[in-house]
């Protein structure tokens, strides 16, 4: 059975310490940002960012989500938005790690659960889309537009 995991929010971005970076193609200024996975408090998950259509090539960026002692500290990563070109599309993939709030009750679980789902999203430039889709645990890995 196929399911699509659709979330109302892709990434939660927070401004950094006031430092600014220019994008590759424009003179627009983006603050340093960090992103947080929205589908659970995933610590030590691997995040890869590739140019869409070049998924077989090495990732442009590889990050690991943060660990921590609170849900706010767990699951953060650098999305490298300041390096993205507005006209290009990118595939962001999150896999592995440990889920510290698998029941989504807002409290850290006593025993974290291994994340067996691979989450993916496509975005253009530095503007993320809204939908994630995942594989594993019976989830379909096709993009929503391919269904």
C-alpha positions as CSV (number, residue, x, y, z in Angstrom):
1,X,0.0,0.0,0.0
2,X,1.3,3.4,-1.0
3,X,1.2,6.5,1.2
4,X,2.4,10.0,0.6
5,X,3.8,11.8,3.6
6,X,2.7,15.4,3.1
7,X,3.5,18.0,5.7
8,X,2.3,21.5,6.1
9,X,5.8,22.8,6.5
10,X,9.0,21.6,4.9
11,X,11.7,23.2,6.9
12,X,11.7,25.7,9.7
13,X,14.3,28.3,9.0
14,X,15.7,30.6,11.6
15,X,18.0,33.6,11.1
16,X,21.6,33.3,12.2
17,X,23.7,35.8,14.0
18,X,23.3,38.6,11.5
19,X,26.0,37.3,9.1
20,X,25.0,37.6,5.5
21,X,25.9,35.8,2.3
22,X,25.1,36.6,-1.4
23,X,23.6,34.0,-3.6
24,X,25.6,32.7,-6.6
25,X,23.4,34.4,-9.3
26,X,21.9,37.4,-7.6
27,X,22.9,40.2,-5.3
28,X,20.1,39.2,-2.9
29,X,21.3,38.8,0.6
30,X,20.3,35.7,2.7
31,X,21.0,35.5,6.4
32,X,22.8,32.4,7.7
33,X,20.1,29.9,8.3
34,X,19.6,26.5,9.8
35,X,16.8,24.1,9.0
36,X,15.1,21.6,11.1
37,X,13.5,18.3,10.0
38,X,9.8,18.6,10.5
39,X,8.9,15.0,10.6
40,X,10.5,14.2,14.0
41,X,13.4,14.9,16.1
42,X,16.0,13.0,14.0
43,X,19.5,13.1,15.5
44,X,22.5,12.1,13.5
45,X,20.5,11.6,10.3
46,X,22.4,12.1,7.0
47,X,21.2,15.0,4.9
48,X,22.3,15.1,1.2
49,X,21.7,17.9,-1.3
50,X,22.0,17.2,-5.0
51,X,21.1,19.1,-8.1
52,X,17.9,17.6,-9.5
53,X,18.7,15.3,-12.5
54,X,22.2,14.6,-11.2
55,X,21.2,12.2,-8.4
56,X,23.9,9.7,-9.6
57,X,26.6,12.3,-9.0
58,X,28.2,13.1,-5.7
59,X,26.1,15.3,-3.4
60,X,26.8,19.0,-3.5
61,X,26.5,19.0,0.3
62,X,26.3,16.3,3.0
63,X,25.3,17.2,6.5
64,X,24.2,15.4,9.7
65,X,21.4,16.5,11.8
66,X,22.3,17.7,15.3
67,X,21.9,15.7,18.5
68,X,21.0,17.4,21.8
69,X,19.3,17.2,25.1
70,X,16.1,19.0,24.0
71,X,13.8,18.7,21.0
72,X,14.8,22.2,19.9
73,X,18.4,21.1,19.8
74,X,17.8,17.8,17.9
75,X,17.4,17.6,14.2
76,X,19.0,20.9,13.0
77,X,21.2,21.1,9.9
78,X,22.6,23.7,7.5
79,X,20.6,23.6,4.2
80,X,23.2,25.7,2.4
81,X,20.6,28.0,0.9
82,X,23.2,30.7,0.5
83,X,24.9,28.5,-2.1
84,X,21.8,27.7,-4.2
85,X,21.1,29.2,-7.6
86,X,17.5,30.5,-8.0
87,X,16.9,28.8,-11.4
88,X,18.1,25.3,-10.4
89,X,16.2,22.6,-8.7
90,X,17.7,20.5,-5.9
91,X,16.8,17.2,-4.2
92,X,17.2,17.1,-0.5
93,X,17.2,13.7,1.1
94,X,17.2,12.7,4.8
95,X,18.0,9.1,5.9
96,X,19.0,7.2,9.0
97,X,19.5,8.7,12.4
98,X,17.5,8.2,15.6
99,X,14.0,9.6,16.2
100,X,13.8,11.1,19.7
101,X,10.0,11.9,19.5
102,X,8.6,9.1,17.4
103,X,5.2,9.3,19.1
104,X,5.1,13.1,18.4
105,X,3.9,13.9,21.9
106,X,6.4,16.8,22.2
107,X,8.6,14.9,24.8
108,X,11.9,13.2,24.3
109,X,11.3,9.4,24.1
110,X,13.1,7.3,26.8
111,X,14.3,5.0,24.0
112,X,14.9,6.6,20.6
113,X,13.8,4.7,17.6
114,X,15.9,4.1,14.5
115,X,14.6,6.0,11.5
116,X,14.0,3.6,8.7
117,X,12.3,6.0,6.3
118,X,14.1,8.0,3.6
119,X,12.6,11.5,3.2
120,X,13.0,13.5,0.0
121,X,11.9,16.9,-1.2
122,X,12.6,18.9,-4.3
123,X,13.0,22.7,-4.2
124,X,14.0,25.4,-6.6
125,X,16.7,27.8,-5.6
126,X,16.3,28.6,-2.0
127,X,12.5,28.3,-2.0
128,X,11.6,24.9,-0.6
129,X,8.4,23.2,-1.6
130,X,5.8,22.1,0.9
131,X,5.6,18.3,0.4
132,X,8.0,15.6,1.6
133,X,7.6,12.0,0.5
134,X,9.4,9.0,1.9
135,X,10.3,5.4,1.4
136,X,10.4,2.7,4.0
137,X,7.7,1.4,6.2
138,X,5.5,1.0,3.1
139,X,5.9,4.5,1.8
140,X,6.1,5.3,-1.9
141,X,9.2,7.0,-3.1
142,X,7.7,8.6,-6.2
143,X,7.2,12.3,-6.2
144,X,3.6,13.4,-5.7
145,X,3.5,14.6,-9.3
146,X,4.4,11.1,-10.5
147,X,1.3,9.4,-8.9
